């Protein structure tokens, strides 16, 4: 049963990690109904490390974008060269990750103990959902072309600002990392497509670093069953993420993010109602 439950958590992770609806909020709610028969320490590890499967989907889908080496052919000569645009993209990514990385390293345990609860999650689901609706309405009234339409056009200043929005998500569960960075991008004039793509790239060092931090700080060695649970969760998250990332990119080329805003508000209200009635 634990493996089936792990697969269900992997399914939810794969869907909600990339859609701006808060994977943490969904995981907390799902845990109320489908509990893994594991220790609390392993559960906290599982919640983070399962994201590594979702990261692998980004790496595979965006390999040509993120791999910094290319092949240069001239006449009969072929040589390996560094791709300037890709190196610049990684430099921007590092700059954007610094705020969240510093706070994560210094306050990881404190944040887990004090903010990872249904009250904070439900409030942030509603607040960020409302922010999506407001920002999209403002952008619609402006009726202007985005200032930044591709990753190459993103400046280092833009990257840092988006990184500061990511910091909010790192501190307040329920915000949604992708939701915060996409809203930040839209506010400063980045197109939906470019904001989403930069969010995907940002996820690689952020989520890989968070997974590594949890593994290093984990007390004791993983048992064989725990390794199987992690593997199943990550594999399902990987497969589902492959489809969801493609879906999201196709969706935002024709639609805005307001539907996700309304969904977040409804989910936040449902979380408050459920836990209030439960007492």
C-alpha positions as a Markdown table, in Angstrom:
| # | Residue | x | y | z |
|---|---|---|---|---|
| 1 | Unk | 0.0 | 0.0 | 0.0 |
| 2 | Unk | 2.8 | 2.4 | 0.7 |
| 3 | Unk | 4.1 | 2.1 | -2.8 |
| 4 | Unk | 0.6 | 2.9 | -4.2 |
| 5 | Unk | 0.4 | 5.9 | -1.9 |
| 6 | Unk | 3.8 | 7.0 | -3.0 |
| 7 | Unk | 2.7 | 6.8 | -6.6 |
| 8 | Unk | -0.3 | 9.0 | -5.8 |
| 9 | Unk | 1.9 | 11.6 | -4.1 |
| 10 | Unk | 4.2 | 11.4 | -7.2 |
| 11 | Unk | 1.1 | 12.1 | -9.4 |
| 12 | Unk | 0.1 | 15.1 | -7.4 |
| 13 | Unk | 3.7 | 16.4 | -7.2 |
| 14 | Unk | 4.1 | 16.1 | -11.0 |
| 15 | Unk | 0.9 | 18.0 | -11.6 |
| 16 | Unk | 1.2 | 20.8 | -9.0 |
| 17 | Unk | 4.9 | 21.5 | -9.0 |
| 18 | Unk | 4.7 | 23.2 | -12.4 |
| 19 | Unk | 1.2 | 24.6 | -12.4 |
| 20 | Unk | 1.2 | 27.7 | -10.2 |
| 21 | Unk | -1.2 | 26.2 | -7.7 |
| 22 | Unk | 1.2 | 25.2 | -4.8 |
| 23 | Unk | 2.5 | 21.7 | -4.6 |
| 24 | Unk | 2.9 | 22.1 | -0.8 |
| 25 | Unk | -0.7 | 23.0 | -0.3 |
| 26 | Unk | -1.9 | 20.0 | -2.2 |
| 27 | Unk | 0.6 | 17.7 | -0.4 |
| 28 | Unk | -0.6 | 18.8 | 3.0 |
| 29 | Unk | -4.2 | 18.3 | 2.0 |
| 30 | Unk | -3.6 | 14.9 | 0.5 |
| 31 | Unk | -1.7 | 13.8 | 3.6 |
| 32 | Unk | -4.9 | 14.3 | 5.6 |
| 33 | Unk | -6.6 | 11.6 | 3.6 |
| 34 | Unk | -3.7 | 9.4 | 2.3 |
| 35 | Unk | -1.0 | 8.9 | 4.9 |
| 36 | Unk | 2.3 | 7.1 | 4.3 |
| 37 | Unk | 3.1 | 4.6 | 7.0 |
| 38 | Unk | 6.6 | 6.1 | 7.6 |
| 39 | Unk | 8.4 | 8.1 | 10.3 |
| 40 | Unk | 8.0 | 11.9 | 10.5 |
| 41 | Unk | 11.6 | 12.4 | 9.5 |
| 42 | Unk | 11.3 | 10.3 | 6.4 |
| 43 | Unk | 8.0 | 12.0 | 5.5 |
| 44 | Unk | 9.7 | 15.5 | 5.6 |
| 45 | Unk | 12.5 | 14.0 | 3.4 |
| 46 | Unk | 10.0 | 12.5 | 1.0 |
| 47 | Unk | 8.1 | 15.7 | 0.5 |
| 48 | Unk | 11.2 | 17.5 | -0.8 |
| 49 | Unk | 13.2 | 14.7 | -2.5 |
| 50 | Unk | 10.2 | 13.5 | -4.5 |
| 51 | Unk | 10.6 | 16.8 | -6.4 |
| 52 | Unk | 13.9 | 15.5 | -7.9 |
| 53 | Unk | 11.8 | 13.4 | -10.3 |
| 54 | Unk | 10.1 | 16.6 | -11.5 |
| 55 | Unk | 13.4 | 18.2 | -12.0 |
| 56 | Unk | 14.6 | 15.4 | -14.3 |
| 57 | Unk | 11.7 | 16.2 | -16.6 |
| 58 | Unk | 12.8 | 19.8 | -16.9 |
| 59 | Unk | 16.4 | 18.7 | -17.6 |
| 60 | Unk | 15.2 | 16.3 | -20.4 |
| 61 | Unk | 12.8 | 18.7 | -22.0 |
| 62 | Unk | 15.1 | 21.7 | -21.9 |
| 63 | Unk | 18.4 | 19.9 | -22.4 |
| 64 | Unk | 19.3 | 22.0 | -25.5 |
| 65 | Unk | 18.5 | 25.2 | -23.7 |
| 66 | Unk | 20.5 | 24.4 | -20.5 |
| 67 | Unk | 23.5 | 22.4 | -21.8 |
| 68 | Unk | 26.4 | 24.9 | -22.2 |
| 69 | Unk | 28.4 | 23.1 | -24.8 |
| 70 | Unk | 27.8 | 23.1 | -28.5 |
| 71 | Unk | 29.4 | 21.8 | -31.7 |
| 72 | Unk | 30.9 | 24.2 | -34.1 |
| 73 | Unk | 31.5 | 23.0 | -37.7 |
| 74 | Unk | 33.5 | 25.0 | -40.3 |
| 75 | Unk | 34.4 | 23.3 | -43.5 |
| 76 | Unk | 36.1 | 20.1 | -42.4 |
| 77 | Unk | 36.8 | 21.1 | -38.9 |
| 78 | Unk | 34.6 | 20.3 | -35.9 |
| 79 | Unk | 35.2 | 21.5 | -32.4 |
| 80 | Unk | 33.3 | 21.9 | -29.1 |
| 81 | Unk | 32.5 | 25.4 | -28.0 |
| 82 | Unk | 30.9 | 27.1 | -25.1 |
| 83 | Unk | 27.4 | 28.5 | -25.9 |
| 84 | Unk | 27.5 | 32.2 | -24.8 |
| 85 | Unk | 23.7 | 32.5 | -24.4 |
| 86 | Unk | 23.5 | 29.4 | -22.2 |
| 87 | Unk | 26.4 | 30.5 | -20.0 |
| 88 | Unk | 24.6 | 33.8 | -19.5 |
| 89 | Unk | 21.3 | 32.0 | -18.7 |
| 90 | Unk | 23.1 | 30.0 | -16.0 |
| 91 | Unk | 24.7 | 33.2 | -14.6 |
| 92 | Unk | 21.2 | 34.8 | -14.4 |
| 93 | Unk | 19.9 | 31.6 | -12.8 |
| 94 | Unk | 22.6 | 31.7 | -10.1 |
| 95 | Unk | 21.8 | 35.3 | -9.3 |
| 96 | Unk | 18.1 | 34.6 | -9.0 |
| 97 | Unk | 18.8 | 31.6 | -6.7 |
| 98 | Unk | 21.0 | 33.4 | -4.2 |
| 99 | Unk | 18.3 | 35.0 | -2.0 |
| 100 | Unk | 16.3 | 31.8 | -1.6 |
| 101 | Unk | 19.5 | 29.7 | -1.1 |
| 102 | Unk | 20.8 | 31.9 | 1.7 |
| 103 | Unk | 17.4 | 31.9 | 3.5 |
| 104 | Unk | 16.9 | 28.2 | 2.9 |
| 105 | Unk | 20.3 | 27.3 | 4.4 |
| 106 | Unk | 19.9 | 29.6 | 7.4 |
| 107 | Unk | 16.2 | 29.1 | 8.2 |
| 108 | Unk | 15.2 | 25.7 | 6.8 |
| 109 | Unk | 14.5 | 24.1 | 10.2 |
| 110 | Unk | 12.7 | 27.2 | 11.6 |
| 111 | Unk | 10.5 | 27.5 | 8.5 |
| 112 | Unk | 9.6 | 23.8 | 8.7 |
| 113 | Unk | 8.7 | 24.1 | 12.4 |
| 114 | Unk | 6.7 | 27.4 | 12.3 |
| 115 | Unk | 5.3 | 28.0 | 8.8 |
| 116 | Unk | 4.6 | 24.6 | 7.2 |
| 117 | Unk | 1.0 | 24.4 | 8.5 |
| 118 | Unk | -2.5 | 24.6 | 7.0 |
| 119 | Unk | -3.1 | 28.2 | 8.2 |
| 120 | Unk | -0.2 | 29.7 | 6.3 |
| 121 | Unk | -0.7 | 27.5 | 3.3 |
| 122 | Unk | -4.4 | 28.4 | 3.0 |
| 123 | Unk | -3.8 | 32.1 | 3.4 |
| 124 | Unk | -1.1 | 32.1 | 0.8 |
| 125 | Unk | -3.2 | 30.1 | -1.6 |
| 126 | Unk | -5.8 | 32.8 | -1.5 |
| 127 | Unk | -3.4 | 35.8 | -1.5 |
| 128 | Unk | -1.4 | 34.6 | -4.5 |
| 129 | Unk | -4.5 | 33.5 | -6.3 |
| 130 | Unk | -5.9 | 37.0 | -6.0 |
| 131 | Unk | -2.6 | 38.4 | -7.1 |
| 132 | Unk | -2.8 | 36.4 | -10.3 |
| 133 | Unk | -6.2 | 37.8 | -11.1 |
| 134 | Unk | -5.2 | 41.4 | -10.3 |
| 135 | Unk | -1.9 | 41.3 | -12.2 |
| 136 | Unk | -3.6 | 39.7 | -15.3 |
| 137 | Unk | -6.4 | 42.3 | -15.2 |
| 138 | Unk | -3.8 | 45.1 | -15.1 |
| 139 | Unk | -1.8 | 43.6 | -17.9 |
| 140 | Unk | -5.0 | 43.3 | -20.0 |
| 141 | Unk | -5.8 | 47.0 | -19.5 |
| 142 | Unk | -2.3 | 48.0 | -20.5 |
| 143 | Unk | -2.6 | 46.1 | -23.8 |
| 144 | Unk | 1.1 | 46.3 | -24.3 |
| 145 | Unk | 3.6 | 43.9 | -25.7 |
| 146 | Unk | 5.9 | 42.3 | -23.1 |
| 147 | Unk | 9.2 | 44.0 | -22.7 |
| 148 | Unk | 11.0 | 40.6 | -22.4 |
| 149 | Unk | 9.8 | 37.9 | -24.8 |
| 150 | Unk | 12.6 | 35.3 | -24.5 |
| 151 | Unk | 15.2 | 34.0 | -22.1 |
| 152 | Unk | 18.0 | 35.7 | -24.0 |
| 153 | Unk | 16.3 | 39.1 | -23.5 |
| 154 | Unk | 16.1 | 38.6 | -19.7 |
| 155 | Unk | 18.5 | 41.0 | -18.0 |
| 156 | Unk | 20.5 | 40.2 | -14.8 |
| 157 | Unk | 18.3 | 42.8 | -13.0 |
| 158 | Unk | 15.2 | 41.0 | -14.1 |
| 159 | Unk | 16.6 | 37.7 | -12.9 |
| 160 | Unk | 17.4 | 39.2 | -9.4 |
| 161 | Unk | 13.9 | 40.6 | -9.1 |
| 162 | Unk | 12.3 | 37.3 | -10.0 |
| 163 | Unk | 14.7 | 35.7 | -7.5 |
| 164 | Unk | 13.3 | 37.9 | -4.8 |
| 165 | Unk | 9.8 | 36.8 | -5.6 |
| 166 | Unk | 11.1 | 33.2 | -5.4 |
| 167 | Unk | 12.4 | 34.1 | -1.9 |
| 168 | Unk | 8.8 | 34.8 | -0.8 |
| 169 | Unk | 7.8 | 31.3 | -2.0 |
| 170 | Unk | 10.7 | 29.8 | -0.1 |
| 171 | Unk | 9.6 | 31.5 | 3.1 |
| 172 | Unk | 5.8 | 31.1 | 2.9 |
| 173 | Unk | 4.5 | 27.6 | 1.9 |
| 174 | Unk | 1.4 | 27.7 | -0.2 |
| 175 | Unk | 2.8 | 30.6 | -2.2 |
| 176 | Unk | 3.9 | 28.3 | -5.0 |
| 177 | Unk | 7.5 | 28.8 | -6.3 |
| 178 | Unk | 6.3 | 28.8 | -9.9 |
| 179 | Unk | 3.4 | 31.1 | -9.0 |
| 180 | Unk | 5.6 | 33.6 | -7.3 |
| 181 | Unk | 8.3 | 33.7 | -10.0 |
| 182 | Unk | 5.7 | 34.0 | -12.8 |
| 183 | Unk | 3.8 | 36.8 | -11.1 |
| 184 | Unk | 7.2 | 38.6 | -10.5 |
| 185 | Unk | 8.0 | 38.1 | -14.2 |
| 186 | Unk | 4.6 | 39.5 | -15.4 |
| 187 | Unk | 4.9 | 42.5 | -13.1 |
| 188 | Unk | 8.3 | 43.6 | -14.6 |
| 189 | Unk | 7.2 | 43.0 | -18.2 |
| 190 | Unk | 8.3 | 39.4 | -18.9 |
| 191 | Unk | 6.1 | 37.4 | -21.2 |
| 192 | Unk | 4.1 | 34.4 | -19.8 |
| 193 | Unk | 6.2 | 32.0 | -21.9 |
| 194 | Unk | 9.6 | 33.5 | -20.9 |
| 195 | Unk | 8.5 | 33.7 | -17.2 |
| 196 | Unk | 7.4 | 30.1 | -17.2 |
| 197 | Unk | 10.6 | 28.9 | -18.9 |
| 198 | Unk | 12.8 | 30.8 | -16.5 |
| 199 | Unk | 10.8 | 29.3 | -13.7 |
| 200 | Unk | 11.6 | 25.8 | -15.0 |
| 201 | Unk | 15.3 | 26.5 | -15.2 |
| 202 | Unk | 15.3 | 28.1 | -11.8 |
| 203 | Unk | 13.8 | 24.9 | -10.4 |
| 204 | Unk | 16.9 | 22.9 | -11.3 |
| 205 | Unk | 19.4 | 24.3 | -8.7 |
| 206 | Unk | 16.7 | 25.3 | -6.2 |
| 207 | Unk | 15.0 | 21.9 | -6.0 |
| 208 | Unk | 18.2 | 19.9 | -6.4 |
| 209 | Unk | 19.8 | 22.0 | -3.6 |
| 210 | Unk | 16.8 | 21.5 | -1.3 |
| 211 | Unk | 16.8 | 17.8 | -1.9 |
| 212 | Unk | 20.5 | 17.5 | -1.2 |
| 213 | Unk | 20.1 | 19.6 | 2.0 |
| 214 | Unk | 17.3 | 17.3 | 3.3 |
| 215 | Unk | 19.4 | 14.2 | 2.5 |
| 216 | Unk | 22.5 | 15.5 | 4.2 |
| 217 | Unk | 20.5 | 16.5 | 7.3 |
| 218 | Unk | 18.5 | 13.2 | 7.4 |
| 219 | Unk | 19.0 | 11.3 | 10.6 |
| 220 | Unk | 20.0 | 7.7 | 9.9 |
| 221 | Unk | 20.3 | 5.6 | 6.8 |
| 222 | Unk | 17.3 | 4.9 | 4.5 |
| 223 | Unk | 15.9 | 1.4 | 4.7 |
| 224 | Unk | 15.2 | -0.7 | 1.6 |
| 225 | Unk | 11.4 | 0.1 | 1.8 |
| 226 | Unk | 12.1 | 3.8 | 2.2 |
| 227 | Unk | 14.3 | 3.8 | -0.9 |
| 228 | Unk | 11.5 | 2.0 | -2.9 |
| 229 | Unk | 9.0 | 4.6 | -1.7 |
| 230 | Unk | 11.2 | 7.5 | -2.8 |
| 231 | Unk | 12.0 | 5.8 | -6.2 |
| 232 | Unk | 8.3 | 5.2 | -7.0 |
| 233 | Unk | 7.4 | 8.8 | -6.0 |
| 234 | Unk | 10.2 | 10.3 | -8.1 |
| 235 | Unk | 9.5 | 8.1 | -11.2 |
| 236 | Unk | 5.8 | 9.0 | -11.2 |
| 237 | Unk | 6.6 | 12.7 | -10.6 |
| 238 | Unk | 9.0 | 12.5 | -13.6 |
| 239 | Unk | 6.5 | 10.9 | -16.0 |
| 240 | Unk | 3.6 | 13.2 | -15.0 |
| 241 | Unk | 5.9 | 16.3 | -15.2 |
| 242 | Unk | 6.8 | 15.5 | -18.8 |
| 243 | Unk | 3.1 | 15.9 | -19.8 |
| 244 | Unk | 2.3 | 18.8 | -17.5 |
| 245 | Unk | 5.2 | 21.0 | -18.6 |
| 246 | Unk | 4.2 | 20.5 | -22.2 |
| 247 | Unk | 0.5 | 21.2 | -21.3 |
| 248 | Unk | 1.4 | 24.4 | -19.5 |
| 249 | Unk | 3.5 | 25.9 | -22.3 |
| 250 | Unk | 0.8 | 25.2 | -24.8 |
| 251 | Unk | -1.9 | 26.6 | -22.5 |
| 252 | Unk | -0.2 | 29.9 | -21.8 |
| 253 | Unk | 0.4 | 30.6 | -25.4 |
| 254 | Unk | -3.4 | 31.1 | -25.8 |
| 255 | Unk | -4.6 | 31.9 | -22.3 |
| 256 | Unk | -3.7 | 33.9 | -19.2 |
| 257 | Unk | -3.2 | 32.6 | -15.6 |
| 258 | Unk | -6.5 | 33.8 | -14.1 |
| 259 | Unk | -8.0 | 30.3 | -14.1 |
| 260 | Unk | -5.2 | 29.2 | -11.7 |
| 261 | Unk | -5.9 | 32.2 | -9.5 |
| 262 | Unk | -9.6 | 31.3 | -9.1 |
| 263 | Unk | -8.6 | 27.7 | -8.5 |
| 264 | Unk | -6.1 | 28.7 | -5.7 |
| 265 | Unk | -8.8 | 30.8 | -4.0 |
| 266 | Unk | -11.3 | 28.0 | -4.1 |
| 267 | Unk | -8.7 | 25.5 | -2.8 |
| 268 | Unk | -7.5 | 27.9 | 0.0 |
| 269 | Unk | -11.2 | 28.3 | 1.1 |
| 270 | Unk | -11.7 | 24.5 | 1.0 |
| 271 | Unk | -8.6 | 24.0 | 3.2 |
| 272 | Unk | -9.8 | 26.6 | 5.7 |
| 273 | Unk | -13.3 | 25.0 | 5.8 |
| 274 | Unk | -12.0 | 21.5 | 6.1 |
| 275 | Unk | -9.6 | 22.1 | 9.0 |
| 276 | Unk | -12.1 | 24.4 | 10.8 |
| 277 | Unk | -14.8 | 21.8 | 10.7 |
| 278 | Unk | -12.4 | 19.1 | 11.7 |
| 279 | Unk | -11.5 | 21.2 | 14.8 |
